[in-house]
Amino acid sequence: MRNVALTGAVLAALALMPQAASAQEIKPGQAENMVLLPKFLGIAVFDQAHKGAEEAAAELKNPTKLQFLGPTPENSVAGQIEIVTNATTQGVNAIMISNNAGDQIGPAVKAAHDKGITVVSWDSPIPSSEGEDVFVAQVDFKETGKVMADMALKILGDAGGKFAVLSASPDAANQNAWIAAMKDALKDAKYSKLDLVETVYGNDQSELSYNQAVALVDKHPDLKLIMAPTTVGIAAAAKAMQDEKLCDKVKVSGLGLPAEMVAYTMNGCAPAFALWSFVDLGYLSYYTAYALATHAIKPEEGAKFHAGRMGDYTITKDPTRAKGLRILMGPFSVYDKSNVEAAAK
């Protein structure tokens, strides 16, 4: 009888223990006025994110058309702030922003959030997280830095050598975090022969990025690699090295689109590069914003929801920022001659 009593007590205790929350299914068909705000318009990866968001909108049967709004590259910071500010008076329920304004966007985002607007950042977060409900991270930012360090090591080999970074905007939180993570990775002894000599910015403009790549080679005659964690920058740098007939001397790597990089990879200018699916990123960002705007989930650690074809996701603390929440998408894909042609189709 004692064993039976103990078993009953154990069962009673188990019944009182908190059970793991199941992923929340999201109710489709609710009308939410949603804005997808990229860093600026005219960039292929942001068009892909728009495609993914439209796919999610169709699945969720939102009767309100998704707005795809963005500034020009030359006016990105002020333009993003203006779009967020205007949203507070235009009946917008949710804003999905790839932040290119650092913490300068904070006051506008906070004002929107205070008006009851859901704010989801994607691709590039708000560093302070002020006014932001959650950040949809494409990959772990520390992993991005290590992937770039590993690609540099693979390309330069045991001999190592000098390399430079061609980034996007000085205010782009994602770019800055990736570069910082790469610098941390480079402290490991196995990267000791890699010498990062300079970081320059092309503001995600093709012509400026091209000119910056040429200037790097002129300034550093013994440069062996340009690492560009930006799809615009990597393509521009590869074209610059090809035009200057320097592909045998200076290699290019970073984050790029297979369709834009296939020729440069096959001819040896860019032996390896990496990226994730921006279609999936747009899709997941829309599902997240819709779930929050419709109150299917709350913006809090541990909240779980089902994001259509991509499966279940959980909101966690963002380990890369002092404050803020994160949803981690992943994974990375690294491209080289063995797989870039198939990925480019």
Secondary structure, DSSP 4 states (H G I P E B T S, - for coil): -HHHHHHHHHHHHHHHSPPPPPPBPPPP-----EEEE-SSSS-HHHHHHHHHHHHHHHHTT-SSPPEE----GGGHHHHHHHHHHHHTTTT--EEEE---SGGGGHHHHHHHHHTT-EEEEESS--TT-TT-SEEEESS-HHHHHHHHHHHHHHHH-TT-EEEEEEES-TT-HHHHHHHHHHHHHTTSGGGTTEEEEEEEE-TT-HHHHHHHHHHHHHH-TTEEEEEE-SHHHHHHHHHHHHHTT-TTT-EEEEB--HHHHHHHHHTTSS--EEE--HHHHHHHHHHHHHHHHTTSS-SSTT-EEE-GGG-EEE-EE-TTSSS-EEEE----EEE-TTTHHHHH-
